Each structure stands twice: as C-alpha cells, then as structure tokens.
Amino acid sequence: MRAKLLASILSSRRFLAAALVALAAYVVLYLAAAQYLIAAPGEADSFFASKLLPDWRELVLRQRAPFLHEPIGALRLGPFVLFLSIPNLAIAVALGLLVAANVAVSYFGFHALGLRGVRGLHSLIGTIPALIGGAACCVPTLILVIGLQLTATLATVWSWLVPASALLLVGSLWWSLHRIGENAP
C-alpha cells in the first residue's frame, strides 16, 4: 500500500524533480562532510582526470572508522576532487534515496493534498527530525569545527549514527505515507 503510494507520488514530474534535487544535494553534502569530495583548486593537467590506486582490491572494504571506508582512487572534475570509495558512495546514495523520498512525500503532502496552514506546517515540521537525522554523517566535520574535546564523547556513539539516520528516515517516510493515506480523498 505505502510502496504504491510512494510510486504514485514519484510518478509526478514535480515530485520526482524535487526528489532528484534532494538526492543530488544530499550525496554531494554527505561526501563533502565526510571529506571525500573536496575543492582542490590548483594546477591540473586537464579538466577531467582519474586515478585508481594499484592496491585498490585490498582497500575496497577496508574501514577507517564505522561506516567510513578507504578510498580506492580519485576523480578530478575541474577544481573538485572526489575520492572514490564504493561503500561510502553506496551509503551516501542509500541515505540520499531516503532523504529524497521524504522530501517528495512531504512536498506532496504539503502541496497536492492542500495541507496548508497549521495542519500543513505540522506535516512539514514532522519530517525535519528525520532530515536532520540524515545529516548525522556530518558529525566528523562538526567535531573538527567545534573542537576535539567533543570527540571522546561522540566516539562511543559514532557507530550508531548512520544506522540511526537510516531508521529515522525510514520512520519518517512511513509516518508521512501513513498520514497521506489517511487524508487522501
């Protein structure tokens, strides 16, 4: 039932476009926050370049930390460098798909069902915790900004942040689809 409702929502060009923008933005922000996408202006031989490490097969699944894997190569596109890590890209895309689905469903609930005013605001605000939960990947960058004293405190819960983000996003999506199913004409 909810999968059909989500497919129906995403069949509309407007909501699909919102989902794709959210997906792209989330993947870029996730990779940038994890420092796998960096701006590296400088002298480059070409606008596009790629390099794969010689021992990439050994590095594919090697973890630096929970849910953070070693890069196996780099891809340069103009002033940006993307460090290639298949598990990190998969995590970014998986969480990005959940964020995109939440954005599309929230947009649908707010716009298409006419849930405007206080009621619409409540349905829109209900998705904010899940979207913030999806940003839990950004904690390493936040730690560097706030200071390293916080690191010891968060180190004990770091391995739970990505799964917690996924659970919050799934829960929010389920709840939003449930509410839309109840309010559908």
C-alpha positions as a LaTeX table, in Angstrom:
\begin{tabular}{lrrr}
\hline
Residue & $x$ (\AA) & $y$ (\AA) & $z$ (\AA) \\
\hline
Met1 & 0.00 & 0.00 & 0.00 \\
Arg2 & 2.67 & 2.53 & 1.05 \\
Ala3 & 5.02 & 1.45 & $-1.74$ \\
Lys4 & 2.25 & 2.02 & $-4.27$ \\
Leu5 & 1.54 & 5.44 & $-2.77$ \\
Leu6 & 5.23 & 6.36 & $-2.93$ \\
Ala7 & 5.43 & 5.15 & $-6.55$ \\
Ser8 & 2.33 & 7.19 & $-7.36$ \\
Ile9 & 3.85 & 10.30 & $-5.80$ \\
Leu10 & 7.14 & 9.82 & $-7.64$ \\
Ser11 & 5.31 & 9.31 & $-10.95$ \\
Ser12 & 4.52 & 13.03 & $-10.94$ \\
Arg13 & 7.24 & 15.05 & $-12.64$ \\
Arg14 & 7.11 & 17.81 & $-9.99$ \\
Phe15 & 7.67 & 15.50 & $-7.03$ \\
Leu16 & 10.23 & 13.37 & $-8.87$ \\
Ala17 & 12.22 & 16.52 & $-9.69$ \\
Ala18 & 12.15 & 17.55 & $-6.02$ \\
Ala19 & 13.34 & 14.07 & $-5.04$ \\
Leu20 & 16.18 & 14.08 & $-7.59$ \\
Val21 & 17.38 & 17.52 & $-6.46$ \\
Ala22 & 17.29 & 16.36 & $-2.84$ \\
Leu23 & 19.16 & 13.16 & $-3.74$ \\
Ala24 & 21.90 & 15.01 & $-5.60$ \\
Ala25 & 22.25 & 17.66 & $-2.90$ \\
Tyr26 & 22.39 & 15.06 & $-0.13$ \\
Val27 & 25.01 & 12.89 & $-1.85$ \\
Val28 & 27.21 & 15.93 & $-2.51$ \\
Leu29 & 26.83 & 17.20 & 1.07 \\
Tyr30 & 27.43 & 13.74 & 2.54 \\
Leu31 & 30.62 & 13.22 & 0.55 \\
Ala32 & 31.80 & 16.76 & 1.29 \\
Ala33 & 31.11 & 16.37 & 5.01 \\
Ala34 & 32.99 & 13.07 & 5.08 \\
Gln35 & 35.78 & 14.85 & 3.16 \\
Tyr36 & 35.52 & 12.55 & 0.16 \\
Leu37 & 34.57 & 15.47 & $-2.07$ \\
Ile38 & 36.89 & 18.43 & $-1.73$ \\
Ala39 & 37.66 & 21.62 & $-3.58$ \\
Ala40 & 41.28 & 21.46 & $-4.68$ \\
Pro41 & 41.90 & 24.38 & $-6.99$ \\
Gly42 & 45.34 & 24.36 & $-8.44$ \\
Glu43 & 47.27 & 23.36 & $-11.43$ \\
Ala44 & 45.63 & 20.41 & $-13.06$ \\
Asp45 & 46.80 & 18.86 & $-16.29$ \\
Ser46 & 43.23 & 18.56 & $-17.53$ \\
Phe47 & 39.67 & 19.37 & $-16.53$ \\
Phe48 & 38.91 & 15.68 & $-16.02$ \\
Ala49 & 41.34 & 13.13 & $-14.61$ \\
Ser50 & 41.05 & 9.84 & $-12.75$ \\
Lys51 & 43.45 & 7.65 & $-10.85$ \\
Leu52 & 42.98 & 4.22 & $-9.35$ \\
Leu53 & 45.35 & 3.03 & $-6.64$ \\
Pro54 & 47.43 & $-0.06$ & $-7.52$ \\
Asp55 & 46.24 & $-1.94$ & $-4.41$ \\
Trp56 & 42.60 & $-0.94$ & $-4.82$ \\
Arg57 & 41.32 & $-4.52$ & $-4.42$ \\
Glu58 & 42.73 & $-4.65$ & $-0.90$ \\
Leu59 & 41.26 & $-1.26$ & 0.01 \\
Val60 & 37.70 & $-1.70$ & $-1.28$ \\
Leu61 & 36.19 & $-2.84$ & 2.02 \\
Arg62 & 38.82 & $-1.57$ & 4.46 \\
Gln63 & 37.28 & 0.67 & 7.10 \\
Arg64 & 38.83 & 3.79 & 8.60 \\
Ala65 & 36.01 & 4.03 & 11.11 \\
Pro66 & 32.48 & 2.67 & 11.34 \\
Phe67 & 30.70 & 3.49 & 8.06 \\
Leu68 & 33.78 & 5.24 & 6.68 \\
His69 & 35.91 & 3.32 & 4.18 \\
Glu70 & 39.26 & 3.83 & 2.50 \\
Pro71 & 39.24 & 5.43 & $-0.95$ \\
Ile72 & 40.46 & 3.32 & $-3.85$ \\
Gly73 & 41.18 & 6.19 & $-6.21$ \\
Ala74 & 40.36 & 9.76 & $-7.10$ \\
Leu75 & 38.37 & 11.53 & $-9.76$ \\
Arg76 & 39.12 & 15.17 & $-10.62$ \\
Leu77 & 36.49 & 17.31 & $-12.27$ \\
Gly78 & 37.75 & 20.86 & $-12.62$ \\
Pro79 & 38.53 & 22.25 & $-9.18$ \\
Phe80 & 36.88 & 19.34 & $-7.35$ \\
Val81 & 38.33 & 16.01 & $-6.32$ \\
Leu82 & 36.13 & 13.02 & $-5.46$ \\
Phe83 & 37.88 & 10.26 & $-3.52$ \\
Leu84 & 36.32 & 7.02 & $-4.74$ \\
Ser85 & 35.08 & 4.67 & $-2.07$ \\
Ile86 & 32.38 & 2.25 & $-3.18$ \\
Pro87 & 30.92 & 1.59 & 0.31 \\
Asn88 & 30.83 & 5.31 & 1.12 \\
Leu89 & 29.14 & 6.07 & $-2.19$ \\
Ala90 & 26.61 & 3.31 & $-1.52$ \\
Ile91 & 25.86 & 4.68 & 1.96 \\
Ala92 & 25.54 & 8.22 & 0.56 \\
Val93 & 23.16 & 7.07 & $-2.19$ \\
Ala94 & 21.09 & 4.88 & 0.18 \\
Leu95 & 20.63 & 7.68 & 2.72 \\
Gly96 & 20.13 & 10.13 & $-0.16$ \\
Leu97 & 17.32 & 7.99 & $-1.57$ \\
Leu98 & 15.61 & 8.02 & 1.82 \\
Val99 & 16.03 & 11.79 & 2.09 \\
Ala100 & 14.73 & 12.20 & $-1.47$ \\
Ala101 & 11.67 & 10.07 & $-0.76$ \\
Asn102 & 10.98 & 12.07 & 2.41 \\
Val103 & 11.27 & 15.35 & 0.52 \\
Ala104 & 8.97 & 14.19 & $-2.28$ \\
Val105 & 6.36 & 12.83 & 0.14 \\
Ser106 & 6.49 & 15.96 & 2.30 \\
Tyr107 & 6.18 & 18.17 & $-0.76$ \\
Phe108 & 3.25 & 16.08 & $-1.97$ \\
Gly109 & 1.56 & 16.23 & 1.42 \\
Phe110 & 2.05 & 19.97 & 1.68 \\
His111 & 1.19 & 20.90 & $-1.89$ \\
Ala112 & $-1.02$ & 18.33 & $-3.57$ \\
Leu113 & $-3.27$ & 17.45 & $-0.65$ \\
Gly114 & $-3.81$ & 21.07 & 0.29 \\
Leu115 & $-2.40$ & 20.51 & 3.77 \\
Arg116 & $-1.63$ & 24.16 & 4.20 \\
Gly117 & $-1.81$ & 26.42 & 7.19 \\
Val118 & $-1.22$ & 24.98 & 10.65 \\
Arg119 & $-2.02$ & 21.42 & 9.58 \\
Gly120 & 0.38 & 21.61 & 6.64 \\
Leu121 & 3.04 & 23.18 & 8.79 \\
His122 & 2.77 & 20.26 & 11.22 \\
Ser123 & 3.18 & 17.74 & 8.41 \\
Leu124 & 6.19 & 19.62 & 7.08 \\
Ile125 & 7.78 & 20.06 & 10.51 \\
Gly126 & 7.30 & 16.34 & 11.18 \\
Thr127 & 9.91 & 15.48 & 8.56 \\
Ile128 & 12.57 & 17.84 & 9.90 \\
Pro129 & 13.90 & 15.45 & 12.60 \\
Ala130 & 14.38 & 12.73 & 10.01 \\
Leu131 & 16.16 & 15.06 & 7.62 \\
Ile132 & 18.40 & 16.26 & 10.43 \\
Gly133 & 18.97 & 12.64 & 11.38 \\
Gly134 & 20.07 & 12.03 & 7.81 \\
Ala135 & 22.77 & 14.62 & 8.34 \\
Ala136 & 24.38 & 12.62 & 11.15 \\
Cys137 & 27.09 & 11.70 & 8.69 \\
Cys138 & 28.35 & 15.26 & 9.01 \\
Val139 & 29.39 & 14.82 & 12.64 \\
Pro140 & 33.12 & 14.37 & 11.88 \\
Thr141 & 33.25 & 17.78 & 10.24 \\
Leu142 & 31.22 & 19.25 & 13.08 \\
Ile143 & 33.68 & 17.78 & 15.58 \\
Leu144 & 36.55 & 19.49 & 13.81 \\
Val145 & 34.67 & 22.78 & 13.85 \\
Ile146 & 33.55 & 22.57 & 17.49 \\
Gly147 & 36.74 & 21.06 & 18.85 \\
Leu148 & 38.37 & 17.77 & 19.56 \\
Gln149 & 37.23 & 17.62 & 23.20 \\
Leu150 & 33.86 & 16.52 & 21.93 \\
Thr151 & 35.45 & 13.62 & 20.04 \\
Ala152 & 35.79 & 11.37 & 23.10 \\
Thr153 & 32.14 & 11.81 & 23.93 \\
Leu154 & 30.89 & 11.09 & 20.43 \\
Ala155 & 33.36 & 8.31 & 19.68 \\
Thr156 & 31.26 & 5.91 & 21.72 \\
Val157 & 28.12 & 6.59 & 19.70 \\
Trp158 & 29.65 & 7.14 & 16.25 \\
Ser159 & 28.95 & 3.61 & 15.04 \\
Trp160 & 25.25 & 4.19 & 15.70 \\
Leu161 & 24.86 & 7.50 & 13.83 \\
Val162 & 24.45 & 6.21 & 10.27 \\
Pro163 & 22.03 & 3.39 & 11.24 \\
Ala164 & 20.10 & 5.84 & 13.44 \\
Ser165 & 19.89 & 8.23 & 10.50 \\
Ala166 & 18.53 & 5.46 & 8.28 \\
Leu167 & 15.98 & 4.40 & 10.90 \\
Leu168 & 14.81 & 7.98 & 11.43 \\
Leu169 & 14.44 & 8.50 & 7.70 \\
Val170 & 12.54 & 5.22 & 7.22 \\
Gly171 & 10.30 & 6.02 & 10.20 \\
Ser172 & 9.56 & 9.50 & 8.92 \\
Leu173 & 8.80 & 8.20 & 5.44 \\
Trp174 & 6.48 & 5.53 & 6.82 \\
Trp175 & 4.70 & 8.04 & 9.03 \\
Ser176 & 4.31 & 10.60 & 6.24 \\
Leu177 & 2.94 & 7.98 & 3.84 \\
His178 & 0.58 & 6.75 & 6.58 \\
Arg179 & $-0.74$ & 10.29 & 7.18 \\
Ile180 & $-1.17$ & 10.94 & 3.45 \\
Gly181 & $-3.01$ & 7.62 & 3.07 \\
Glu182 & $-5.42$ & 8.66 & 5.83 \\
Asn183 & $-6.01$ & 12.11 & 4.34 \\
Ala184 & $-6.25$ & 11.08 & 0.69 \\
Pro185 & $-9.62$ & 11.82 & $-0.90$ \\
\hline
\end{tabular}
